[in-house]
Amino acid sequence: MPISKPFIAAVEGVACDGRPIERIWITQMAKNYSSQVRGARVNLEHIKGYSPSSDFRAYGDVVSAKEVTVPDGPLKGKAALELVIDATPDLVALSKQRQKIYPSIEVHPSFSNTGEAYLMGLAMTDDPASLGVGILEFNAGCEGKGPLDSRKSAPECLFTATAPDAGVVLEFEDAPPAGESGASFFSRIKELLTGNQQRFSQENGEIRQAVEAIAESQRGVLDSISQFSAMAQENTALKQQVGELSQSVTDLKGLLERQDGHFSQRPQATGNNSQSDTILADC
């Protein structure tokens, strides 16, 4: 499936239910995320549909998470969470139609009693403010459950509002021509290992994914080499047999050429009785 270019999905201090996204959460999400521990799926508006034919089905998976610093603009210097996703063709189509282009993450402040934050999911939405100011004012001014609680993976989770000033752009790598499968494979392995940048602190789970991808890719190559090797051995044996047969034909031809070409059979012997033509012996 298409791999996205790295994009900023959350920035410290931007939240939608009265609790700001803490800088340490950004650091912990980038450090802890691994699809081997718990994969974060991509959905629309944080609605997790049950049917694969629903508009609210899954639209991909988060491949990697990395902490970066917003380089410029009003949020310059703030910590941000940069993601790479493995998207379905449907999400790519929506993006090309300029639909659901703003990301909003779901974060668990203390995942699995570890005391550290974890990325639970990623939603795409149309309005960067739809999960921001409006919901923020409602949640901050009410008691009990908020309007988005039913969409959360756990009550402790919260959704982030998109920060348009952070330069959020969701783009996908161009599909290579049919003859560039090797380049595509290298790009995917590089993404798994580095997140499109030198990210040496990635979890072992992603390294394992890269190794498995390499092994899976090379399995077919090794099988082909084995088949070619067997065919080469068969061709060598056949060539040897043809050579031996050719030599035998050559030897037989030489033998025939050395035979007397004027040979005639000995006449029948009639014995020494000159008065009788009776054949006594035929030697």
Buried (B, 14 or more C-beta within 10 A) or exposed (E): EBBBEBBBBBBBBBBBBBBEBBBEBBBBBBBBBBBEEBBBBBBBBBBBEEEEEEEBBBBBBBBBBBBBEBEEEEBEEBBBBBBBBBBBEEBBEBBEEEEBBBBBBBBBBEBEEEEBBBBBBBBBBEEBBBBBEBBBEBBEEEEEEBEBEEBBBEEEBBBBBBBBBBBBEBEBBEEEEEEEEEEBBEBBBEBBBBBBEEBEEBBEBBEEBBEEBEEEBEEEEEEEEEEEEEEEEEEEEEEEEEEEEEEEEEEEEEEEEEEEEEEEEEEEEBEEEEEEEEEEEEE
